[in-house]
Amino acid sequence: MEATVAVTPDQLPELLLHVAVVRPVFLWGAPGIGKSSLVRTFAESLGLECVTLLGTQLAPEDLIGVPQIVGDRSRFAPPESIARPEPYCLFLDELNAASPEVQKSFYSLILDRRIGNYELPEGSVVIGAGNRATDNALARPMASALVNRMVHLHLRADVDDWLKWAALNDIHPWIVRYLVQRPDHLWSPPPKTEAPFSTPRGWHMLSDAMHSCGDDIDDTVLHVLTAGILTAGHASAFRAYVKTLRHAYDLEAVLKGDLGWPRDPGDRDLLYFLSETFRARLVKDLPGAREHLSPSLGRFVIRVKAMLIELAEISVECAQLVIAADDDGTPALPTWFLIEVSRDLPRLAARR
């Protein structure tokens, strides 16, 4: 199912508070963006125990239970994990990854809040969650009868929400500071092949590993960890960022002229990171129209052009990265600036 309207992690609890208490909810979202932890936190906020059932690990009889003879009749006894006397939050994780038979077994539990003779206690909440087929995750088509039994919410990763959460959950400060500068690296779409990719969960995992290793973590160890957790480009950029912290080498110093671009071939990752950061700075600070340039921004533009010339002397590729269009071909920088670059820096313009 594709999202038409998506919610952020900060918006989700209030929606669940008003909706999940009266109707079952299904939460869609990419792997690793925090669906499960958000549901558990929501249940905790209501004072409810969160009972998780994984759709991929269930058979129909795990829900229906086993037959039991009562008098001269038989009835099914649902499992103890479901048949509880007190209200609770029933979290059906990976529901859309379950087999069609298991999904069908949930029909009455989701809509009627009942399995056999057992009925969920008043005040119980039913929430399902799953990945989308477009995420290259295990997902099966959901029958229309099951789709129609739930309210569907689509969750998206939001860097501001995550940074607020990170401040309260001991996320490594290097990671926090990096994602403040590169918010676009919090999450990346799952790749078509079996390869690590960046997610909020992945950054949390990296934080735990870095805390365990300490701030004197060896560069080789950091390389292994980031390569095993993050998208390749994000891993390289984060290692370069750590290098800037350790060597007090940052973009501000280059902008001020206190430092030049790194020229050592061994610092190519650092040069690439600073170039990406430089590009992000220009996207943020340059106005859409030249007439909106203030005197201070005019001086900044002069300095930027000088820096691009210096950068091109070291690596035309990195200089080109700064002014290149986005992946979809849309110019990232203002048209007036690109025209001036084409006029004043023809070497770069010829390679655009």
MOMOUR-V764963 format. One record per backbone hydrogen bond with DSSP energy under -1.0 kcal/mol. NH is the residue of the N-H (numbers start at 1). CO is the residue of the C=O. E is the energy in kcal/mol with one decimal. If there is no record, write none. Layout:
nh->NH co->CO e->E
nh->NH co->CO e->E
This chain:
nh->7 co->154 e->-3.2
nh->12 co->8 e->-1.5
nh->15 co->11 e->-1.4
nh->16 co->12 e->-2.7
nh->17 co->13 e->-2.4
nh->18 co->14 e->-1.5
nh->19 co->15 e->-2.4
nh->20 co->16 e->-1.2
nh->22 co->19 e->-1.9
nh->23 co->19 e->-2.7
nh->25 co->126 e->-1.6
nh->26 co->151 e->-3.1
nh->27 co->128 e->-2.9
nh->28 co->153 e->-3.2
nh->29 co->130 e->-1.4
nh->33 co->30 e->-1.1
nh->38 co->34 e->-2.1
nh->39 co->35 e->-2.0
nh->40 co->36 e->-2.3
nh->41 co->37 e->-2.3
nh->42 co->38 e->-2.2
nh->43 co->39 e->-2.6
nh->44 co->40 e->-2.2
nh->45 co->41 e->-2.0
nh->46 co->42 e->-1.1
nh->47 co->44 e->-1.3
nh->48 co->43 e->-2.7
nh->51 co->89 e->-3.0
nh->53 co->91 e->-2.7
nh->55 co->93 e->-3.1
nh->57 co->54 e->-1.8
nh->58 co->55 e->-1.1
nh->62 co->59 e->-1.9
nh->63 co->60 e->-1.4
nh->64 co->60 e->-2.3
nh->65 co->61 e->-1.9
nh->66 co->77 e->-1.2
nh->68 co->75 e->-3.0
nh->70 co->73 e->-3.6
nh->73 co->70 e->-1.7
nh->75 co->68 e->-2.6
nh->77 co->66 e->-2.9
nh->82 co->79 e->-1.3
nh->83 co->79 e->-2.8
nh->84 co->82 e->-1.9
nh->89 co->49 e->-3.0
nh->90 co->125 e->-3.3
nh->91 co->51 e->-3.0
nh->92 co->127 e->-2.9
nh->93 co->53 e->-1.3
nh->93 co->91 e->-1.2
nh->95 co->129 e->-1.6
nh->97 co->94 e->-1.5
nh->98 co->95 e->-1.4
nh->103 co->99 e->-2.7
nh->104 co->100 e->-2.3
nh->105 co->101 e->-1.4
nh->106 co->103 e->-1.1
nh->107 co->104 e->-1.3
nh->110 co->106 e->-2.9
nh->111 co->107 e->-2.6
nh->112 co->108 e->-1.4
nh->114 co->108 e->-1.4
nh->115 co->118 e->-2.7
nh->118 co->115 e->-2.4
nh->120 co->113 e->-2.6
nh->124 co->121 e->-1.9
nh->125 co->88 e->-2.1
nh->127 co->90 e->-2.5
nh->128 co->25 e->-3.4
nh->129 co->92 e->-1.9
nh->130 co->27 e->-2.0
nh->135 co->132 e->-1.9
nh->136 co->133 e->-1.4
nh->140 co->96 e->-3.7
nh->147 co->143 e->-2.6
nh->148 co->144 e->-2.4
nh->149 co->146 e->-1.3
nh->150 co->147 e->-1.4
nh->151 co->24 e->-2.5
nh->153 co->26 e->-2.8
nh->155 co->28 e->-3.2
nh->156 co->7 e->-2.4
nh->162 co->158 e->-2.3
nh->163 co->159 e->-2.7
nh->164 co->160 e->-1.9
nh->165 co->161 e->-2.1
nh->166 co->162 e->-3.0
nh->167 co->163 e->-1.9
nh->168 co->165 e->-1.1
nh->169 co->166 e->-1.1
nh->171 co->166 e->-1.5
nh->176 co->172 e->-2.0
nh->177 co->173 e->-2.7
nh->178 co->174 e->-2.0
nh->179 co->175 e->-2.5
nh->180 co->176 e->-1.6
nh->181 co->177 e->-1.3
nh->182 co->178 e->-2.6
nh->185 co->182 e->-2.1
nh->186 co->183 e->-1.5
nh->188 co->198 e->-2.3
nh->195 co->193 e->-1.4
nh->201 co->32 e->-2.4
nh->203 co->199 e->-2.3
nh->204 co->200 e->-1.9
nh->205 co->201 e->-2.3
nh->206 co->202 e->-2.5
nh->207 co->203 e->-2.3
nh->208 co->204 e->-2.3
nh->209 co->205 e->-2.1
nh->210 co->206 e->-2.6
nh->211 co->207 e->-2.7
nh->212 co->208 e->-1.9
nh->213 co->209 e->-1.9
nh->214 co->210 e->-2.3
nh->217 co->214 e->-1.4
nh->222 co->218 e->-2.6
nh->223 co->219 e->-2.3
nh->224 co->220 e->-2.2
nh->225 co->221 e->-2.6
nh->226 co->222 e->-2.7
nh->227 co->223 e->-2.2
nh->228 co->224 e->-1.2
nh->229 co->226 e->-1.1
nh->230 co->226 e->-2.7
nh->235 co->231 e->-2.9
nh->236 co->232 e->-2.2
nh->237 co->233 e->-2.1
nh->238 co->234 e->-2.6
nh->239 co->235 e->-2.1
nh->240 co->236 e->-2.0
nh->241 co->237 e->-2.1
nh->242 co->238 e->-2.4
nh->243 co->239 e->-1.8
nh->244 co->240 e->-1.8
nh->245 co->241 e->-1.8
nh->246 co->242 e->-2.3
nh->247 co->243 e->-1.8
nh->249 co->244 e->-2.3
nh->254 co->250 e->-1.3
nh->255 co->251 e->-2.9
nh->256 co->252 e->-2.2
nh->258 co->253 e->-1.7
nh->259 co->253 e->-1.5
nh->267 co->264 e->-2.4
nh->268 co->265 e->-1.2
nh->271 co->267 e->-2.5
nh->272 co->268 e->-2.4
nh->273 co->269 e->-2.2
nh->274 co->270 e->-2.7
nh->275 co->271 e->-2.1
nh->276 co->272 e->-2.3
nh->277 co->273 e->-2.6
nh->278 co->274 e->-2.5
nh->279 co->275 e->-2.4
nh->280 co->276 e->-2.3
nh->281 co->277 e->-2.1
nh->282 co->278 e->-2.2
nh->283 co->279 e->-2.5
nh->284 co->280 e->-1.7
nh->285 co->281 e->-2.5
nh->286 co->282 e->-2.4
nh->292 co->289 e->-1.6
nh->293 co->290 e->-2.2
nh->298 co->294 e->-2.5
nh->299 co->295 e->-1.9
nh->300 co->296 e->-1.9
nh->301 co->297 e->-2.3
nh->302 co->298 e->-1.7
nh->303 co->299 e->-2.2
nh->304 co->300 e->-2.4
nh->305 co->301 e->-2.3
nh->306 co->302 e->-1.9
nh->307 co->303 e->-2.3
nh->308 co->304 e->-2.3
nh->309 co->305 e->-2.0
nh->310 co->306 e->-2.2
nh->311 co->307 e->-2.7
nh->312 co->308 e->-2.4
nh->313 co->309 e->-1.5
nh->315 co->311 e->-3.3
nh->319 co->315 e->-2.0
nh->320 co->316 e->-2.9
nh->321 co->317 e->-1.8
nh->322 co->318 e->-1.3
nh->324 co->320 e->-1.1
nh->326 co->330 e->-3.1
nh->329 co->326 e->-2.3
nh->338 co->334 e->-2.0
nh->339 co->335 e->-2.4
nh->340 co->336 e->-1.8
nh->341 co->337 e->-2.3
nh->342 co->338 e->-2.3
nh->343 co->339 e->-1.8
nh->344 co->340 e->-3.4
nh->345 co->341 e->-2.8
nh->348 co->345 e->-1.3
nh->349 co->345 e->-2.0
nh->350 co->346 e->-2.2
nh->351 co->348 e->-1.4
